[in-house]
């Protein structure tokens, strides 16, 4: 079964951190592509190893990624 999930990738120091907010799984890599692939692998391992109860507890079916405007300083 294929499931489409969200990947949020941001630069951190010399590398990149990738987060899947639907299940709170994180990975990293030296490039955006590597971080994305490492996250995909971590997600596949999570779904392979986690119990159905853990998946039900952690899986957020609705995740919204948007921008907000705030005043700084």
Buried (B, 14 or more C-beta within 10 A) or exposed (E): EEEEBEBEBEEEEEEBBBBBBBBEBBBBBEEBEBBBBBBBEBBEEBBEEBEEEEEEEEBEEEEEEEEEEEEEE
